[in-house]
Amino acid sequence: MAIRLGMNAKLYRNSSTSSLDWNEFKNVKDLTLNLEKSEADVTTRGNDGWRATVGALKDASIEFQMVWDTADDDFTAIKDAWFNDTSIEFAVMDGPMEAPIGGQPSQGLRAHCAVINFSRSEALEDAIMVDVSIKPTYATQAPQWITGTVETA
């Protein structure tokens, strides 16, 4: 059994545009990886009055909070991607890429993403935080589920 704790999960950012240079994105508080499919109706008269559905297009979104830290390279990359309409390649993993947990390699979603939401909250008694939403975007490589270390671009 290889139970994973959220605090041990990792978000990686490829900081290179010409090769792979995975850097752990440490300025992350809570992260949610949403994986969904749209639905296509395949109901026929042979279904005895039951609606039949199959999954169609896959959809992913990654939502997380980070501390508003203008000296942090990852914060700057997210901010710049939002303002400049550029994409960033991410890997959302359930543990470290380089070391298996309980003998099981980490796994997660790898995708080139656009920053869709970059909203700042300024609670009176908390650090300034930013809520970030990213989604897969147009790229030469479709999103993929990966296991372990990714060594090819």
C-alpha positions as CSV (number, residue, x, y, z in Angstrom):
1,M,0.0,0.0,0.0
2,A,1.4,3.4,-1.0
3,I,-0.8,6.0,0.7
4,R,0.2,9.5,-0.4
5,L,-0.3,12.7,1.7
6,G,-1.1,16.0,0.1
7,M,1.9,17.7,1.8
8,N,4.2,15.3,-0.1
9,A,2.7,16.0,-3.5
10,K,4.8,18.1,-5.9
11,L,4.1,20.7,-8.6
12,Y,6.9,21.0,-11.1
13,R,7.5,23.7,-13.7
14,N,9.7,23.2,-16.8
15,S,11.8,26.4,-16.6
16,S,13.3,25.8,-20.1
17,T,11.7,26.4,-23.4
18,S,14.2,24.2,-25.4
19,S,14.7,21.2,-23.1
20,L,13.5,19.8,-19.8
21,D,14.5,21.5,-16.6
22,W,12.0,20.4,-14.0
23,N,12.0,22.7,-10.9
24,E,9.9,22.0,-7.9
25,F,7.3,24.8,-7.5
26,K,7.5,25.2,-3.7
27,N,5.3,28.3,-3.2
28,V,2.1,26.3,-3.3
29,K,-0.4,26.0,-0.5
30,D,-3.5,23.9,-1.4
31,L,-3.7,22.4,-4.9
32,T,-6.6,20.7,-6.7
33,L,-6.2,18.7,-9.9
34,N,-9.6,18.5,-11.7
35,L,-9.9,15.8,-14.3
36,E,-13.3,15.5,-16.1
37,K,-14.9,14.4,-19.4
38,S,-17.7,15.9,-21.3
39,E,-20.6,13.5,-22.1
40,A,-22.0,12.2,-25.3
41,D,-25.5,10.8,-25.4
42,V,-25.5,7.3,-27.0
43,T,-29.1,6.4,-26.0
44,T,-30.9,4.0,-28.3
45,R,-34.3,2.4,-28.3
46,G,-32.5,-0.8,-27.2
47,N,-31.7,0.7,-23.8
48,D,-35.1,-0.1,-22.4
49,G,-35.8,3.5,-21.4
50,W,-32.4,4.1,-19.9
51,R,-30.2,7.0,-21.0
52,A,-26.8,5.8,-22.1
53,T,-23.7,8.0,-21.9
54,V,-20.0,7.8,-22.9
55,G,-17.2,10.0,-22.0
56,A,-16.1,12.4,-24.7
57,L,-13.5,15.2,-24.5
58,K,-11.2,15.2,-21.5
59,D,-10.7,18.4,-19.5
60,A,-8.2,19.3,-16.8
61,S,-7.7,22.3,-14.6
62,I,-5.2,22.9,-11.8
63,E,-6.1,25.3,-9.0
64,F,-3.8,26.4,-6.2
65,Q,-2.9,29.2,-3.8
66,M,0.5,30.8,-3.5
67,V,2.0,33.5,-1.3
68,W,2.3,36.8,-3.1
69,D,6.1,36.8,-3.2
70,T,7.5,39.1,-5.9
71,A,11.1,37.8,-5.2
72,D,10.0,34.2,-6.0
73,D,10.9,32.9,-9.5
74,D,7.8,30.7,-9.8
75,F,5.5,33.5,-8.7
76,T,7.1,35.7,-11.4
77,A,6.7,33.0,-14.0
78,I,3.0,32.6,-13.2
79,K,2.4,36.4,-13.2
80,D,4.3,36.9,-16.4
81,A,2.4,34.0,-18.1
82,W,-0.9,35.6,-17.2
83,F,0.1,39.1,-18.3
84,N,1.9,38.0,-21.5
85,D,-0.5,35.2,-22.5
86,T,2.2,32.6,-22.6
87,S,2.2,29.0,-21.5
88,I,4.2,27.0,-19.0
89,E,4.7,23.3,-18.9
90,F,3.7,21.7,-15.6
91,A,3.8,18.3,-14.0
92,V,1.3,17.8,-11.1
93,M,2.7,14.8,-9.3
94,D,1.6,12.8,-6.2
95,G,5.2,12.7,-4.9
96,P,8.8,13.5,-6.0
97,M,9.7,12.6,-9.5
98,E,13.1,11.4,-8.6
99,A,12.4,9.0,-5.7
100,P,9.7,6.3,-5.4
101,I,7.5,6.3,-2.3
102,G,7.0,2.9,-0.8
103,G,8.5,1.4,-3.9
104,Q,6.0,3.0,-6.2
105,P,7.0,5.8,-8.6
106,S,5.1,9.1,-8.5
107,Q,2.5,9.8,-11.1
108,G,0.5,12.7,-12.4
109,L,-0.5,15.0,-15.2
110,R,2.0,16.7,-17.5
111,A,0.7,19.5,-19.7
112,H,1.5,22.9,-21.3
113,C,-0.9,25.3,-19.5
114,A,-2.2,28.8,-19.8
115,V,-2.7,30.8,-16.6
116,I,-6.5,31.5,-16.6
117,N,-6.9,33.0,-13.2
118,F,-4.5,35.1,-11.1
119,S,-6.5,36.7,-8.3
120,R,-5.0,38.4,-5.3
121,S,-6.7,38.2,-1.8
122,E,-5.7,40.5,1.0
123,A,-7.1,39.2,4.2
124,L,-6.5,41.5,7.2
125,E,-4.7,38.9,9.3
126,D,-3.1,36.7,6.6
127,A,-0.3,37.0,4.1
128,I,-1.4,38.4,0.7
129,M,-2.3,35.3,-1.3
130,V,-2.9,34.7,-5.0
131,D,-5.4,32.1,-6.3
132,V,-4.2,30.6,-9.6
133,S,-6.0,28.5,-12.1
134,I,-4.2,26.9,-15.1
135,K,-5.6,24.8,-17.9
136,P,-4.0,22.8,-20.7
137,T,-3.5,25.0,-23.8
138,Y,-2.6,24.7,-27.5
139,A,0.8,22.9,-27.8
140,T,2.6,20.4,-30.0
141,Q,2.3,17.8,-27.2
142,A,-1.1,16.8,-25.7
143,P,-1.5,16.5,-21.9
144,Q,-0.4,13.1,-20.7
145,W,-0.4,11.0,-17.5
146,I,3.2,10.3,-16.5
147,T,4.9,8.0,-14.1
148,G,8.3,8.7,-12.5
149,T,10.9,11.1,-13.9
150,V,10.2,12.6,-17.3
151,E,13.4,12.6,-19.3
152,T,12.2,13.6,-22.8
153,A,10.7,16.8,-24.1
